[in-house]
């Protein structure tokens, strides 16, 4: 075993501070999301972007396009950009920019968190709120002042440390159903996240500390399908609502159009989106939004030399052109 100290969250935030207008963008994004999840606003959330970010230039180009589209659809839709820098793995594979920014197995963690923070600052400077997967409880501290939305993934949905961390975060957090498709696991995660906790963690100086949380009032369920198939159909929405009611939780659901719900076929995301929006139009107000895996260009590629610009290196994504058509299309329906 080899242990290498890295820069602390406090030091990185001092090195890459936020201008007041960026802080306002983050705050506005959190407020807008919270209002939708608490039914103070009837807008529809669309969390869209690359499965994972590996190229800052491509991320900035995507954000620029998203910012322009937001101006057109702001009355009906709130656009939030996926900015995922760490990827959970069932076995092996590239773990994301904060782990291996060079994509060359050098695992320069410090360069990774620095580059990720720079990307988040650049995207926020375009007035685009960002979403982040809370995969590693430590790395979240490097970016928590930039995040408007967080997600607990299917592989960590039943993790007590992740649920407790969600209870301490100052932005809405969605908890996905587990990989086997269990909605109960997601609801139990939301119950935990909405309550106060005392747990082990680190502070901004990187010191091991006792954390006392107040609970996250805007924790909610994300349905992403599972090994048993998709779970976005009306019967699953109804099941989720009943479980939320049983646990005295707000009826807030976001549907992930990818993963198990698209049966890992990125081309099926459009069909999931259409079905979910139709349910919303027919009165299923518990559905507060969707997630979409989208990039500048469609498909995916393997990590290696001569990467194609704008193509995912993890899950396959729909293209920006299709994304634009899909979002404009649902605006007319909502």
Rosetta blueprint (number, residue, H / E / L):
1 X L
2 X L
3 X L
4 X L
5 X L
6 X L
7 X L
8 X L
9 X H
10 X H
11 X H
12 X H
13 X H
14 X H
15 X H
16 X L
17 X L
18 X L
19 X L
20 X H
21 X H
22 X H
23 X H
24 X H
25 X H
26 X H
27 X H
28 X H
29 X H
30 X H
31 X H
32 X H
33 X H
34 X H
35 X H
36 X H
37 X H
38 X L
39 X L
40 X L
41 X L
42 X L
43 X L
44 X E
45 X E
46 X E
47 X E
48 X E
49 X E
50 X L
51 X L
52 X L
53 X L
54 X L
55 X L
56 X H
57 X H
58 X H
59 X H
60 X H
61 X H
62 X H
63 X H
64 X H
65 X H
66 X H
67 X H
68 X H
69 X H
70 X H
71 X H
72 X H
73 X H
74 X L
75 X L
76 X L
77 X E
78 X E
79 X E
80 X E
81 X E
82 X E
83 X L
84 X L
85 X L
86 X L
87 X L
88 X L
89 X L
90 X L
91 X L
92 X L
93 X L
94 X L
95 X L
96 X L
97 X L
98 X L
99 X L
100 X L
101 X L
102 X L
103 X L
104 X L
105 X L
106 X L
107 X L
108 X L
109 X H
110 X H
111 X H
112 X H
113 X H
114 X H
115 X H
116 X H
117 X H
118 X H
119 X H
120 X H
121 X H
122 X H
123 X H
124 X H
125 X L
126 X L
127 X L
128 X L
129 X L
130 X E
131 X E
132 X E
133 X E
134 X L
135 X L
136 X L
137 X L
138 X L
139 X H
140 X H
141 X H
142 X H
143 X L
144 X L
145 X L
146 X L
147 X L
148 X L
149 X E
150 X E
151 X E
152 X E
153 X L
154 X L
155 X L
156 X L
157 X L
158 X L
159 X L
160 X H
161 X H
162 X H
163 X H
164 X H
165 X H
166 X H
167 X H
168 X H
169 X L
170 X L
171 X L
172 X E
173 X E
174 X E
175 X E
176 X E
177 X L
178 X L
179 X L
180 X L
181 X L
182 X L
183 X H
184 X H
185 X H
186 X H
187 X H
188 X H
189 X H
190 X H
191 X H
192 X H
193 X H
194 X L
195 X L
196 X L
197 X E
198 X E
199 X E
200 X E
201 X E
202 X E
203 X L
204 X L
205 X L
206 X L
207 X L
208 X E
209 X E
210 X E
211 X E
212 X E
213 X E
214 X L
215 X L
216 X L
217 X L
218 X L
219 X L
220 X E
221 X E
222 X E
223 X E
224 X L
225 X L
226 X E
227 X L
228 X L
229 X E
230 X L
231 X L
232 X L
233 X L
234 X H
235 X H
236 X H
237 X H
238 X H
239 X H
240 X H
241 X H
242 X H
243 X H
244 X H
245 X H
246 X H
247 X L
248 X L
249 X L
250 X L
251 X L
252 X L
253 X E
254 X E
255 X E
256 X E
257 X L
258 X L
259 X H
260 X H
261 X H
262 X H
263 X L
264 X L
265 X L
266 X H
267 X H
268 X H
269 X H
270 X H
271 X H
272 X H
273 X H
274 X H
275 X H
276 X H
277 X H
278 X H
279 X H
280 X H
281 X H
282 X L
283 X L
284 X L
285 X L
286 X L
287 X E
288 X E
289 X E
290 X E
291 X E
292 X E
293 X E
294 X E
295 X L
296 X L
297 X L
298 X L
299 X E
300 X E
301 X L
302 X L
303 X L
304 X L
305 X L
306 X L
307 X L
308 X L
309 X L
310 X L
311 X L
312 X E
313 X L
314 X L
315 X L
316 X L
317 X E
318 X E
319 X L
320 X H
321 X H
322 X H
323 X H
324 X H
325 X H
326 X H
327 X H
328 X H
329 X H
330 X H
331 X H
332 X H
333 X H
334 X L
